[in-house]
């Protein structure tokens, strides 16, 4: 049953991202105003899950080294969220999600280096194959075609994603997944609200109503993702969660009418094959 946690999380989170892009595109919403409204809404959804699961939450978690690690995790995720939605506001959903695959490679490699229980040669090989496929899909006219704002996200994600994953794995040895996701969402929501206080434009009524859906879906997806971290580890979670960009890209083409790129479609097939091979051989 554990193997379905990241798979379900991928499907749910893919749906959330499609809603995000649809709201940003259809209503002309600035990503800063959207985050300022949407992240507190996501925190509210996490609070609902917190009340349902009633996870333990000890004061010991907010002291010493654990507090430092938690704040570092929140800071890294804050910047990741801002750079992602900045890129998403500017670029196509399928494009951003394709490039989002690239950060899986450093996550797998760093996790295998730091944690002995994460080392698996088949998984590392699969990750490198996936990275090569994504690089090839973006090679156009002797260069890699990446939008400027998307490049900023890719660069930061390549550095920050493995750090965030390592911090989350360590913290989840002490935190309950729901408690961790809820408290971290609250800290980030406050930070975003303060950072973007000058971008307090009121969202259109329809955008506000629609924002409930990605907030709720994200809360469910993140909870399942962290449960998977605890039970399957980082490497298997990341590999199985790799189907998310495939689902998002398909949805972007089918429902948001984004342009179809055959090279990206082939790259996703290769990535999916690499994931399957890693599961079978390991």
Secondary structure as a PSIPRED ss2 file (coil, helix, strand):
# PSIPRED VFORMAT (PSIPRED V4.0)

   1 X C   1.000  0.000  0.000
   2 X C   1.000  0.000  0.000
   3 X H   0.000  1.000  0.000
   4 X H   0.000  1.000  0.000
   5 X H   0.000  1.000  0.000
   6 X H   0.000  1.000  0.000
   7 X H   0.000  1.000  0.000
   8 X H   0.000  1.000  0.000
   9 X H   0.000  1.000  0.000
  10 X H   0.000  1.000  0.000
  11 X H   0.000  1.000  0.000
  12 X H   0.000  1.000  0.000
  13 X H   0.000  1.000  0.000
  14 X H   0.000  1.000  0.000
  15 X H   0.000  1.000  0.000
  16 X H   0.000  1.000  0.000
  17 X H   0.000  1.000  0.000
  18 X H   0.000  1.000  0.000
  19 X H   0.000  1.000  0.000
  20 X H   0.000  1.000  0.000
  21 X H   0.000  1.000  0.000
  22 X H   0.000  1.000  0.000
  23 X H   0.000  1.000  0.000
  24 X H   0.000  1.000  0.000
  25 X H   0.000  1.000  0.000
  26 X H   0.000  1.000  0.000
  27 X C   1.000  0.000  0.000
  28 X C   1.000  0.000  0.000
  29 X C   1.000  0.000  0.000
  30 X C   1.000  0.000  0.000
  31 X H   0.000  1.000  0.000
  32 X H   0.000  1.000  0.000
  33 X H   0.000  1.000  0.000
  34 X H   0.000  1.000  0.000
  35 X H   0.000  1.000  0.000
  36 X H   0.000  1.000  0.000
  37 X H   0.000  1.000  0.000
  38 X H   0.000  1.000  0.000
  39 X H   0.000  1.000  0.000
  40 X H   0.000  1.000  0.000
  41 X H   0.000  1.000  0.000
  42 X H   0.000  1.000  0.000
  43 X H   0.000  1.000  0.000
  44 X H   0.000  1.000  0.000
  45 X H   0.000  1.000  0.000
  46 X H   0.000  1.000  0.000
  47 X H   0.000  1.000  0.000
  48 X H   0.000  1.000  0.000
  49 X H   0.000  1.000  0.000
  50 X H   0.000  1.000  0.000
  51 X H   0.000  1.000  0.000
  52 X H   0.000  1.000  0.000
  53 X H   0.000  1.000  0.000
  54 X C   1.000  0.000  0.000
  55 X C   1.000  0.000  0.000
  56 X C   1.000  0.000  0.000
  57 X C   1.000  0.000  0.000
  58 X C   1.000  0.000  0.000
  59 X H   0.000  1.000  0.000
  60 X H   0.000  1.000  0.000
  61 X H   0.000  1.000  0.000
  62 X H   0.000  1.000  0.000
  63 X C   1.000  0.000  0.000
  64 X H   0.000  1.000  0.000
  65 X H   0.000  1.000  0.000
  66 X H   0.000  1.000  0.000
  67 X H   0.000  1.000  0.000
  68 X H   0.000  1.000  0.000
  69 X H   0.000  1.000  0.000
  70 X H   0.000  1.000  0.000
  71 X H   0.000  1.000  0.000
  72 X H   0.000  1.000  0.000
  73 X H   0.000  1.000  0.000
  74 X H   0.000  1.000  0.000
  75 X H   0.000  1.000  0.000
  76 X H   0.000  1.000  0.000
  77 X H   0.000  1.000  0.000
  78 X H   0.000  1.000  0.000
  79 X H   0.000  1.000  0.000
  80 X H   0.000  1.000  0.000
  81 X H   0.000  1.000  0.000
  82 X H   0.000  1.000  0.000
  83 X H   0.000  1.000  0.000
  84 X H   0.000  1.000  0.000
  85 X H   0.000  1.000  0.000
  86 X H   0.000  1.000  0.000
  87 X H   0.000  1.000  0.000
  88 X H   0.000  1.000  0.000
  89 X H   0.000  1.000  0.000
  90 X H   0.000  1.000  0.000
  91 X C   1.000  0.000  0.000
  92 X C   1.000  0.000  0.000
  93 X H   0.000  1.000  0.000
  94 X H   0.000  1.000  0.000
  95 X H   0.000  1.000  0.000
  96 X H   0.000  1.000  0.000
  97 X H   0.000  1.000  0.000
  98 X H   0.000  1.000  0.000
  99 X H   0.000  1.000  0.000
 100 X H   0.000  1.000  0.000
 101 X C   1.000  0.000  0.000
 102 X C   1.000  0.000  0.000
 103 X H   0.000  1.000  0.000
 104 X H   0.000  1.000  0.000
 105 X H   0.000  1.000  0.000
 106 X H   0.000  1.000  0.000
 107 X H   0.000  1.000  0.000
 108 X H   0.000  1.000  0.000
 109 X H   0.000  1.000  0.000
 110 X H   0.000  1.000  0.000
 111 X H   0.000  1.000  0.000
 112 X H   0.000  1.000  0.000
 113 X H   0.000  1.000  0.000
 114 X H   0.000  1.000  0.000
 115 X C   1.000  0.000  0.000
 116 X H   0.000  1.000  0.000
 117 X H   0.000  1.000  0.000
 118 X H   0.000  1.000  0.000
 119 X C   1.000  0.000  0.000
 120 X C   1.000  0.000  0.000
 121 X H   0.000  1.000  0.000
 122 X H   0.000  1.000  0.000
 123 X H   0.000  1.000  0.000
 124 X H   0.000  1.000  0.000
 125 X H   0.000  1.000  0.000
 126 X H   0.000  1.000  0.000
 127 X H   0.000  1.000  0.000
 128 X H   0.000  1.000  0.000
 129 X H   0.000  1.000  0.000
 130 X H   0.000  1.000  0.000
 131 X H   0.000  1.000  0.000
 132 X H   0.000  1.000  0.000
 133 X H   0.000  1.000  0.000
 134 X H   0.000  1.000  0.000
 135 X H   0.000  1.000  0.000
 136 X H   0.000  1.000  0.000
 137 X H   0.000  1.000  0.000
 138 X C   1.000  0.000  0.000
 139 X E   0.000  0.000  1.000
 140 X E   0.000  0.000  1.000
 141 X C   1.000  0.000  0.000
 142 X C   1.000  0.000  0.000
 143 X E   0.000  0.000  1.000
 144 X E   0.000  0.000  1.000
 145 X C   1.000  0.000  0.000
 146 X C   1.000  0.000  0.000
 147 X C   1.000  0.000  0.000
 148 X H   0.000  1.000  0.000
 149 X H   0.000  1.000  0.000
 150 X H   0.000  1.000  0.000
 151 X H   0.000  1.000  0.000
 152 X H   0.000  1.000  0.000
 153 X H   0.000  1.000  0.000
 154 X H   0.000  1.000  0.000
 155 X H   0.000  1.000  0.000
 156 X H   0.000  1.000  0.000
 157 X H   0.000  1.000  0.000
 158 X H   0.000  1.000  0.000
 159 X H   0.000  1.000  0.000
 160 X H   0.000  1.000  0.000
 161 X H   0.000  1.000  0.000
 162 X H   0.000  1.000  0.000
 163 X H   0.000  1.000  0.000
 164 X H   0.000  1.000  0.000
 165 X H   0.000  1.000  0.000
 166 X H   0.000  1.000  0.000
 167 X H   0.000  1.000  0.000
 168 X H   0.000  1.000  0.000
 169 X H   0.000  1.000  0.000
 170 X H   0.000  1.000  0.000
 171 X H   0.000  1.000  0.000
 172 X C   1.000  0.000  0.000
 173 X C   1.000  0.000  0.000
 174 X C   1.000  0.000  0.000
 175 X C   1.000  0.000  0.000
 176 X C   1.000  0.000  0.000
 177 X H   0.000  1.000  0.000
 178 X H   0.000  1.000  0.000
 179 X H   0.000  1.000  0.000
 180 X H   0.000  1.000  0.000
 181 X H   0.000  1.000  0.000
 182 X H   0.000  1.000  0.000
 183 X H   0.000  1.000  0.000
 184 X H   0.000  1.000  0.000
 185 X H   0.000  1.000  0.000
 186 X H   0.000  1.000  0.000
 187 X H   0.000  1.000  0.000
 188 X H   0.000  1.000  0.000
 189 X H   0.000  1.000  0.000
 190 X H   0.000  1.000  0.000
 191 X H   0.000  1.000  0.000
 192 X H   0.000  1.000  0.000
 193 X H   0.000  1.000  0.000
 194 X H   0.000  1.000  0.000
 195 X H   0.000  1.000  0.000
 196 X C   1.000  0.000  0.000
 197 X C   1.000  0.000  0.000
 198 X C   1.000  0.000  0.000
 199 X C   1.000  0.000  0.000
 200 X C   1.000  0.000  0.000
 201 X C   1.000  0.000  0.000
 202 X C   1.000  0.000  0.000
 203 X C   1.000  0.000  0.000
 204 X C   1.000  0.000  0.000
 205 X H   0.000  1.000  0.000
 206 X H   0.000  1.000  0.000
 207 X H   0.000  1.000  0.000
 208 X H   0.000  1.000  0.000
 209 X H   0.000  1.000  0.000
 210 X H   0.000  1.000  0.000
 211 X H   0.000  1.000  0.000
 212 X H   0.000  1.000  0.000
 213 X H   0.000  1.000  0.000
 214 X H   0.000  1.000  0.000
 215 X H   0.000  1.000  0.000
 216 X H   0.000  1.000  0.000
 217 X H   0.000  1.000  0.000
 218 X H   0.000  1.000  0.000
 219 X H   0.000  1.000  0.000
 220 X H   0.000  1.000  0.000
 221 X H   0.000  1.000  0.000
 222 X H   0.000  1.000  0.000
 223 X H   0.000  1.000  0.000
 224 X H   0.000  1.000  0.000
 225 X H   0.000  1.000  0.000
 226 X H   0.000  1.000  0.000
 227 X H   0.000  1.000  0.000
 228 X H   0.000  1.000  0.000
 229 X H   0.000  1.000  0.000
 230 X H   0.000  1.000  0.000
 231 X H   0.000  1.000  0.000
 232 X H   0.000  1.000  0.000
 233 X C   1.000  0.000  0.000
 234 X H   0.000  1.000  0.000
 235 X H   0.000  1.000  0.000
 236 X H   0.000  1.000  0.000
 237 X H   0.000  1.000  0.000
 238 X H   0.000  1.000  0.000
 239 X H   0.000  1.000  0.000
 240 X H   0.000  1.000  0.000
 241 X H   0.000  1.000  0.000
 242 X C   1.000  0.000  0.000
 243 X H   0.000  1.000  0.000
 244 X H   0.000  1.000  0.000
 245 X H   0.000  1.000  0.000
 246 X H   0.000  1.000  0.000
 247 X H   0.000  1.000  0.000
 248 X H   0.000  1.000  0.000
 249 X H   0.000  1.000  0.000
 250 X H   0.000  1.000  0.000
 251 X H   0.000  1.000  0.000
 252 X H   0.000  1.000  0.000
 253 X H   0.000  1.000  0.000
 254 X H   0.000  1.000  0.000
 255 X C   1.000  0.000  0.000
 256 X C   1.000  0.000  0.000
 257 X C   1.000  0.000  0.000
 258 X C   1.000  0.000  0.000
 259 X C   1.000  0.000  0.000
 260 X C   1.000  0.000  0.000
 261 X C   1.000  0.000  0.000
 262 X H   0.000  1.000  0.000
 263 X H   0.000  1.000  0.000
 264 X H   0.000  1.000  0.000
 265 X H   0.000  1.000  0.000
 266 X H   0.000  1.000  0.000
 267 X H   0.000  1.000  0.000
 268 X H   0.000  1.000  0.000
 269 X H   0.000  1.000  0.000
 270 X H   0.000  1.000  0.000
 271 X H   0.000  1.000  0.000
 272 X H   0.000  1.000  0.000
 273 X H   0.000  1.000  0.000
 274 X H   0.000  1.000  0.000
 275 X H   0.000  1.000  0.000
 276 X H   0.000  1.000  0.000
 277 X H   0.000  1.000  0.000
 278 X H   0.000  1.000  0.000
 279 X H   0.000  1.000  0.000
 280 X H   0.000  1.000  0.000
 281 X H   0.000  1.000  0.000
 282 X C   1.000  0.000  0.000
